[in-house]
């Protein structure tokens, strides 16, 4: 049968990713590019017509006896199981399977005549066949009115492989040499080699033949993820993943991976996976026979599902265990981080905060009190004659004095106040919201407690201490920074030390 010139609609196709110029030029100049016979061209022209009907399709097909015979076989197959008398005319067959499926069958019959013997092409045809069966099952439940359209796009989703194989046979054989690789990964490998994948090339080829643009567009998006905007898009995209799982050397694991990808997807939550697999198993042999291709290996679906469920259960347990371990490790990291942070701001001898943390917190509180026009007082304390204590009782006793005084000071502050060791025998207390009068009373309480409570003992001798205390209040001076406030308190403290020690002085008073 002579081929006729197809109507080229590739210029009308909006590609989601551009077809590289060198690919386009090679496609347009390739003499071995797959072509369609005249009967397929006539069917495509009919599909494009706004007046297309069952009779028009039948008239276009009846000129090809082989195609007519296969179409009748398809209409009478288990794929379209029916209790009515056998279908005996082309028009009845078209009416039975629908216009979209008639178009898909016509194109498939024509393409499979050219299928060749490459092992990877056989896998491609097997995938297309399984995807078409799966898509029809899915569409019957998710978008019944689009069932024929979905079947057509799913069946033709890999025709771009034909074109790339015609252009680059060696490269394509290397891309497809591993049967375990799923099509999303194959698409990535094609992108690396050619700058586009076979879905985009297939869409261009379909449009070049004159396939309706809606089908060509569905072909080019067939390998995208499941974030589809319509039920028919989801059916087409999901069909390829199901076919990949069916053909995988490890189908149970492939199904588990697919189920995890679909978790929480509202459109497919009511799809029964076992029923879908059984549908493929039932329909596959007859449809493969009609298309004259070797049917893929049948699966024991019951055992396959049981294995997949067991794997899913085991992997879920493993995932939970790893999640628990990660949470435990995270908690330990947070604990260590908190411990390190606490150590970084804690004086190692006394256990109260150190100078660095005192200064950091004073800066923050100083700024806040200035912004809020609030009161703030700091108290600078120096233990009197501390060197004498070390010389007379030893440094261990001196350390005990520092620890005891730190506890006394820390117990004296309120919530929101902060007491810390500034260095050596010097300590500081930060009192937000406290004026000079309140700060003086605080200092007097500390001094009084020191009179009543020894800070250490040595050979049963109690060690009492006195302190020199300097106070500076934000309200008493034009302090521009926290460090100026500290210097003022320090000056007040040294005033006491130079005037007999054991006393309290307020800066500016």
Secondary structure, 3 states (H helix, E strand, C coil): CCCCCCCCCHHHCCCCCCCCHHHHHHHHCCCCCCCCCHHHHHHHHHHHCCCCCHHHHHHHHCCCHHHHHHHHHHHCCHHHCCCCCCCCCHHHHHHHHCHHHHHHHHHHHHHHCCCCCCHHHHHHHHHHHHHHHHHHHHHHHHCHHHHHHHHHHHHHCCCHHHHHHHHCHHHHHHHCCCCCCCHHHHHHHHHHHHCCCHHHHHHHHHHHHCCCHHHHHHHHCCCCCCCCCCHHHHHHHHHHHHHHHHHCCCHHHHHHHHHHHHCCCHHHCCCCHHHHHHHHHHHHHHHHHHCCCCCCCCCCHHHHHHHHHHHHHHHHHHHHHHHHHHHHHHHHHHHHHHHHHHHHCECCCCCCECHHHHHHHHHHHHHHHHHHCCCEEEEEEEECCHHHHHHHHCHHHHHHHHHHHHHHHHHHCCCCCEEEEEECCEEEEEEECCCHHHHHHHHHHHHHHHHHCCCEEECCEEECCCEEEEEEEHHHCCCCCHHHHHHHHHHHHHHHHCCCCCEEEECCC
